[in-house]
Amino acid sequence: MSGFRLVDLIKFFLPILPEIELPYESITFDEKIVYTIGTAFIFLIGQLPIYGLIPQAQFHLIDPFYSIRSVFAMEKATLLELGLLPIITSAFIWQLAAGLKLINLNLSIRLDRELFQSGQKLTSWGLAIVIAAGLIYSGYYDNVIRGYKSLGSAAAGGGLTGAALLWSYFTIFLQVVTWQVVVSLLVEIFDKGYGFGSGILCFLTLQNATNFISELIGLEMYPVVNNTKKFESLGALLNLIRNFSFTKPTLTINQIWHAFTRVQLPNLTQFYIALASILAVIALQNFRIEVPIRSTKVRGMNQMFPIRLLYCGGLPVLFAYTVIANLQVFGFIAQSILVKLRLSPYVTVLLANYVVEPYSNRLVIKSGLLYFFTASQNLLYSIISPLRTIVYSLSVVILSIWFAYKWCYISGSSPKDIAKQFKDQGISIAGKRDISITKELSRVVPIAAVSGAFILSAVAVAGDVFGGLGKNVACIVGVSSAFGILEEFMIDYQQAGGSQFSSALSGFQQ
């Protein structure tokens, strides 16, 4: 490839970029298990709270992103404040740019692959820096910084001084951005073949699984904001069991209602919506079209080639919510900047009108353009705001369908790519000539991809309408990703002929 390309600018950063080297030899099955467990453990360390904030800061933080946190593993007031959003956004940008030929790359060349991966890392770090700086500038952390008071109080002798406050801002920024760098390198460990599946999908699945269990039966006790004399269990079901009483029926009814409607901690309504989403994805995994194939090299060898309804898995839904999440994050930062510039309130309200809900500490959008790209808090809000519900639902469904259609052509799994694989392996469709394989697959693959994306996005939107607040979407992406990871795990297990871990455990049992 001759001539200068814009992507060649990344070459200047290659000598200083931290990088996970490609394995010099094939990674064994047992080594993949060790790498997968080790990186998962390091990733979970990101749930540690940010140094410099008050205790239980997650309950005092005014949260404008409550509806998207579960989807992208964004944990309030922790090192995972930004979750995987910058990394996922960067991955989608570069994948679409390369697939749609917006950048001049040949991924069959090693240097171009290196530039592609380095470009993703640089983009994710840049997004992390911009978002972290924007959140700090907007005052997002102000009410939870240890020792912080308003400028007037500080001038009167209380609170942090200007230098101390700047130092607090810097330490918060450094922690959040540094952990994003660490997470991007952990993702690269998977992408270089050390683990099972995609690093992004593995971490999303892990975070969603741990949150799903802890939000149901979590043992931790937390004080309820605005009612400091009361403590409740993190787990919604455990909290209901702890407060259940047969001797006080009126109190019991109130506790049951509270278990399904509480807002500061997970509730059972969100759990059942998430559970319904999980069951729907499991059921949809069983729908497939089986194309009869035969070998042109071995006579009498006939098999079935399955084309799943969820051809693209949960990626179309994840892409749609990535677009919406970035609109919310950058919209919030932009609105905060406009307010600090003291522009007319009529201008800022056009973008978004944020209102704090004291009983939940959520920063809720009541009007503006961003209002139509946020999920409703519950079914009642969905009913009384039909226009927002329709616009939001259509946005998710249309984005999912568009991505699924494009992805099946740019991800190496298009009908033409499958036909080429068939030809290389000496496989043809039973009853069809070799020249008609692509045509035959073109009748099935795009329809499966689009139909699966439509149904899966409809399930996600239905959960949002009922008040899932992203937990249903997280379960959809997590379960669909888990099936892909498990499939790769079993293929590697069969090819390796077993595992030393399983042999050791069986010997221990004997």
C-alpha positions, 0 to 999 in steps of 0.5 A: 500500500503506497502513499500517505494514509491518515491512519499512519499517524498512529505510527508515531505513538507505537514506540510509547504505547503499552501493548500486550505481545502476541503469544510466541506459541499456541496457548494451551487450554489450561493456560487460557483458563488461568489467563481468563480467571486472572484477568477477570479477578483484576477487572473486578478490582475496579469496583473499589471506591475512588480515593478522596470521596466520602464513605458510601459516595455512590448513594449521595452522588447525583446520577444522570446515567442511572439508566445506562450503567448496567449495560456498560458496567459503569459503577458509581463512585468507583474506578469503573466510573466509566465502565467499558463505555469508552472501549466499546465506543472506540471498538465500534467506531474503528470496526465500522470505519474499517468495514465501511471502507472509511479508512484505508486499511488491509487487515491481512497485513500485520502492520495494519492490524497493529495500527488498527488495534493501537488506534482503538486503544488511543481512541478509547483513552482519548474518550476516557480523558474527555469524559472524565474531565467533562464530568469533573468540570460539570461538578458531578463529583462536587457533593461527594468529595471529602471536605468539599463545600461551596466557594462561599463556605470555603472563603468563610473558613470551611471546606477545601481551599482552591489548591486542595480542591484542584488536587482532589479533582486531579486525583479523581481524574488520574484514578478514573483514566488510569483504570481505563488504561488498565482495562483496555490492556486487559481487553487486549489480553483476550483479543491477542488470544490468551483467553476465551472470546472477546475481552469486552463481552467477557467483562460485560458478562462477568459484571452483569452476572455478579451484579445480578446475584448481588442485587438479588441476595446481596448481604451488604447493609446500606443506610437509606439516603434521607432516612439515616436511621434505616438500613436495608440489604443490597439484595432485594429478595434478602431485604424482603425476607429480613423484614417479612412478618406474619404477626403484622400483616399491614407491615408485611404488605408495605414491605412487599410493595417496598421490595418491588418499588424501592429506588435507592437500591435494587428492587424485585421489579427490575429482577423479574424484568431481567429474568424475563429477558434472560429466559427470552434470550435462551428461548431465542437461541434455539431458533435456527435454520439448518442448511443441508451441506455435503462434502465434495471430497468424501462421498456420503458425508452429509451434515447440517449447517445451522444459521441461528436467528440471533446471527449477530448475537447481542452486538446490534443491541449493544451498538444501539445502546452505545449510541444512546449512552454517548448521546446522554454522556456528552449531552450532559457534559455539553449542557453543564458547559453551557450552564457554566458559560451562563448562556440563556436558560432557554438555550440550555433547556432545548438540550436537556432540563435536568431535575434532581429527585431527592428521594432517589438522587437521580438527575432526571431529564424532564424536557429537551432533545435528550429527553427523547433518548432516555428510558422511562423509570417505570411503566407509569412514566412510559404511559404518560410520555407516549411520544418519548416512549415511541421515539426512544423505542424506534431509535433502539430498534432502527439502530439495531437493525441497521447495525445487524445488516451492516455487521453481517457483511463487514464481520467476515460472516457474510454469505460471500465469506461463508461460500468462500469457506465452503469452497476452501473446505470442499463443502457445498449445499446439498442439491445446489451447484457451487456457483449458487451457494452465495445466492442461496445463503444470501436468502437466509443470512441477512434475514436472520441477522435483521430478524434476530436484531429486531426481536432482541431489540424489541425485548430490550425496549419492552424491558425498558418500558416496564422500568428495567433501567438497563438491567434487562439490556445488560442481561440480554447482552450478557447471556447472548455473549455467554453462549458465544464464550461457552461455545468457544470454550467447548470447541477448545476443550474438545480440540485439547482432548480435555483439561489437566484441571478436570483430571486433577479434580477427578483424581481428587474425588477418587 
